[in-house]
Amino acid sequence: MTGTSGIARSGKIRWLMIGLIFLVSAVSYLDRTNISIAAPALKLDLAISDVQMGTIFTAFVLGYALTQPFAGRLADRFGAYPVIAIGILWWSALTAVTGLLSTSISGAFALMVGVRLLLGIGESVIYPASNRLVANWIPSQERGLANGLIFAGVGFGAGVAPPLVTAIMAAYSWRAAFWASALIGLAALVVWLVLARERPEKHPLIKPDELAWIEAERGAGGEIAVPGAKVLPWGAIFSSRAVLLLSLSYFCFGYVAYIFFTWFFTYLSTVRGLDLKSSGLYGMLPFIAMAVASSVGGYTADRLAARYGRRAGRCYPAAIGMMLAGLFVALATQVADARLAACVLALGSGSLYFAQSSFWTLSADLGRSSAGSVSGVMNMGCQLGGACVAQVTPIIAGAFGWTGSFLAASLAAFVGAAAWMMIDPHATLGEDVAAKGS
């Protein structure tokens, strides 16, 4: 640890950046989960079936998933700051358009699918670009906590969505809920443009001591990459065993997580029989658990890594979190009371998000100057898992009941935990490629 560390640890600008990414993360999840909360009213208004609703959910996730690697590469090439700004504007506009669709428009279902596909493409930049900023701003030993806080925004945004959207729907309509979400997105864009910067040395508020701490303590190979710097070739990324295992595990993570982001509210209201108000209240619980557990998991991972090494700090928390998620999701299917089942599922979502920061911290460590590209490939796996669960959940439920749908998610969590135990957290992807090219 350098001599500047004691002074610089009091610096706040790098944590301001993490707070801004938290805000963007929260707004992005408000704008992607509002449709799952509005789904019962939207289906009635647009005469859409459950299977068609699943297709709408899947359209977003497919657009989001398939553009992840390219979104990360854009951030590596042109900088995360402008890429995120364009993404916020893009998805806010499409959120507003969603509220304009009606049965009076010919092909409303097809248009809804198209809008959600484009919305997914717009939101795809957020986390790969954010990981590029984490690599720029955050020393390696603080990345677990930083990523934990960023992904607490997932739980916060998705947790605020049920009471906010249901309140607006009750007072106005489901369309008004989408327009309000779009306005919140535009407000977040203004805050981002004013306060965020690409690199620490470009921020007008940063002090010399904190800048020295960031530059000295970022960690071996964790140097800041300026936009346009040389990045890893796709072949090196896709041929990495560590990246492939991360992507497999994150596919499983996404399969479990998206059952909460797509079908959970419908499950509470139509399967478990909770009214709109109760569904809005209990629908918050898994997302509150995500927000808390994500931060706690990131902090715990950093402490374990510092004391016991990278395997103990990255692989073990992720494996244990996903294993516990599988257990709680399976247990919830055996609980008769709807409210208690929601609480048990909240334990499952919290356990899942205890593992979240490990994915992004390790992908940043692996990718280094190509952190956006590597995390984009990894996150594509997660989102393909989400696309899968969004579409197949009502199909499994129709054939085997909703218990079968949640047991399938439980199995995915166990597979994801097993994959973490086969990952080498000391892989040196960037150094290997550099050596081959020299």
Secondary structure in CASP SS format (residue, H / E / C, confidence):
PFRMAT SS
TARGET T0000
AUTHOR 0000-0000-0000
METHOD secondary structure of the structure
MODEL  1
M C 1.00
T C 1.00
G C 1.00
T C 1.00
S H 1.00
G H 1.00
I H 1.00
A H 1.00
R C 1.00
S C 1.00
G C 1.00
K C 1.00
I H 1.00
R H 1.00
W H 1.00
L H 1.00
M H 1.00
I H 1.00
G H 1.00
L H 1.00
I H 1.00
F H 1.00
L H 1.00
V H 1.00
S H 1.00
A H 1.00
V H 1.00
S H 1.00
Y H 1.00
L H 1.00
D H 1.00
R H 1.00
T H 1.00
N H 1.00
I H 1.00
S H 1.00
I H 1.00
A H 1.00
A H 1.00
P H 1.00
A H 1.00
L H 1.00
K H 1.00
L H 1.00
D H 1.00
L H 1.00
A C 1.00
I C 1.00
S C 1.00
D H 1.00
V H 1.00
Q H 1.00
M H 1.00
G H 1.00
T H 1.00
I H 1.00
F H 1.00
T H 1.00
A H 1.00
F H 1.00
V H 1.00
L H 1.00
G H 1.00
Y H 1.00
A H 1.00
L H 1.00
T C 1.00
Q H 1.00
P H 1.00
F H 1.00
A H 1.00
G H 1.00
R H 1.00
L H 1.00
A H 1.00
D H 1.00
R H 1.00
F H 1.00
G C 1.00
A H 1.00
Y H 1.00
P H 1.00
V H 1.00
I H 1.00
A H 1.00
I H 1.00
G H 1.00
I H 1.00
L H 1.00
W H 1.00
W H 1.00
S H 1.00
A H 1.00
L H 1.00
T H 1.00
A H 1.00
V H 1.00
T H 1.00
G C 1.00
L C 1.00
L C 1.00
S C 1.00
T C 1.00
S C 1.00
I C 1.00
S C 1.00
G C 1.00
A H 1.00
F H 1.00
A H 1.00
L H 1.00
M H 1.00
V H 1.00
G H 1.00
V H 1.00
R H 1.00
L H 1.00
L H 1.00
L H 1.00
G H 1.00
I H 1.00
G H 1.00
E H 1.00
S C 1.00
V C 1.00
I H 1.00
Y H 1.00
P H 1.00
A H 1.00
S H 1.00
N H 1.00
R H 1.00
L H 1.00
V H 1.00
A H 1.00
N H 1.00
W H 1.00
I C 1.00
P C 1.00
S H 1.00
Q H 1.00
E H 1.00
R H 1.00
G H 1.00
L H 1.00
A H 1.00
N H 1.00
G H 1.00
L H 1.00
I H 1.00
F H 1.00
A H 1.00
G H 1.00
V H 1.00
G H 1.00
F H 1.00
G H 1.00
A H 1.00
G H 1.00
V H 1.00
A H 1.00
P H 1.00
P H 1.00
L H 1.00
V H 1.00
T H 1.00
A H 1.00
I H 1.00
M H 1.00
A H 1.00
A H 1.00
Y C 1.00
S C 1.00
W H 1.00
R H 1.00
A H 1.00
A H 1.00
F H 1.00
W H 1.00
A H 1.00
S H 1.00
A H 1.00
L H 1.00
I H 1.00
G H 1.00
L H 1.00
A H 1.00
A H 1.00
L H 1.00
V H 1.00
V H 1.00
W H 1.00
L H 1.00
V H 1.00
L H 1.00
A C 1.00
R C 1.00
E C 1.00
R C 1.00
P H 1.00
E H 1.00
K H 1.00
H C 1.00
P C 1.00
L C 1.00
I C 1.00
K C 1.00
P H 1.00
D H 1.00
E H 1.00
L H 1.00
A H 1.00
W H 1.00
I H 1.00
E H 1.00
A H 1.00
E H 1.00
R C 1.00
G C 1.00
A C 1.00
G C 1.00
G C 1.00
E C 1.00
I C 1.00
A C 1.00
V C 1.00
P C 1.00
G C 1.00
A C 1.00
K C 1.00
V C 1.00
L C 1.00
P C 1.00
W H 1.00
G H 1.00
A H 1.00
I H 1.00
F H 1.00
S C 1.00
S C 1.00
R H 1.00
A H 1.00
V H 1.00
L H 1.00
L H 1.00
L H 1.00
S H 1.00
L H 1.00
S H 1.00
Y H 1.00
F H 1.00
C H 1.00
F H 1.00
G H 1.00
Y H 1.00
V H 1.00
A H 1.00
Y H 1.00
I H 1.00
F H 1.00
F H 1.00
T H 1.00
W H 1.00
F H 1.00
F H 1.00
T H 1.00
Y H 1.00
L H 1.00
S H 1.00
T H 1.00
V H 1.00
R C 1.00
G C 1.00
L C 1.00
D C 1.00
L H 1.00
K H 1.00
S H 1.00
S H 1.00
G H 1.00
L H 1.00
Y H 1.00
G C 1.00
M C 1.00
L H 1.00
P H 1.00
F H 1.00
I H 1.00
A H 1.00
M H 1.00
A H 1.00
V H 1.00
A H 1.00
S H 1.00
S H 1.00
V H 1.00
G H 1.00
G H 1.00
Y H 1.00
T H 1.00
A H 1.00
D H 1.00
R H 1.00
L H 1.00
A H 1.00
A H 1.00
R H 1.00
Y H 1.00
G C 1.00
R H 1.00
R H 1.00
A H 1.00
G H 1.00
R H 1.00
C H 1.00
Y H 1.00
P H 1.00
A H 1.00
A H 1.00
I H 1.00
G H 1.00
M H 1.00
M H 1.00
L H 1.00
A H 1.00
G H 1.00
L H 1.00
F H 1.00
V H 1.00
A H 1.00
L H 1.00
A H 1.00
T C 1.00
Q C 1.00
V C 1.00
A C 1.00
D C 1.00
A H 1.00
R H 1.00
L H 1.00
A H 1.00
A H 1.00
C H 1.00
V H 1.00
L H 1.00
A H 1.00
L H 1.00
G H 1.00
S H 1.00
G H 1.00
S H 1.00
L H 1.00
Y H 1.00
F H 1.00
A C 1.00
Q H 1.00
S H 1.00
S H 1.00
F H 1.00
W H 1.00
T H 1.00
L H 1.00
S H 1.00
A H 1.00
D H 1.00
L H 1.00
G H 1.00
R H 1.00
S H 1.00
S H 1.00
A H 1.00
G H 1.00
S H 1.00
V H 1.00
S H 1.00
G H 1.00
V H 1.00
M H 1.00
N H 1.00
M H 1.00
G H 1.00
C H 1.00
Q H 1.00
L H 1.00
G H 1.00
G H 1.00
A H 1.00
C H 1.00
V H 1.00
A H 1.00
Q H 1.00
V H 1.00
T H 1.00
P H 1.00
I H 1.00
I H 1.00
A H 1.00
G H 1.00
A H 1.00
F H 1.00
G C 1.00
W H 1.00
T H 1.00
G H 1.00
S H 1.00
F H 1.00
L H 1.00
A H 1.00
A H 1.00
S H 1.00
L H 1.00
A H 1.00
A H 1.00
F H 1.00
V H 1.00
G H 1.00
A H 1.00
A H 1.00
A H 1.00
W H 1.00
M C 1.00
M C 1.00
I C 1.00
D C 1.00
P C 1.00
H C 1.00
A C 1.00
T C 1.00
L H 1.00
G H 1.00
E H 1.00
D H 1.00
V H 1.00
A H 1.00
A H 1.00
K H 1.00
G H 1.00
S C 1.00
END
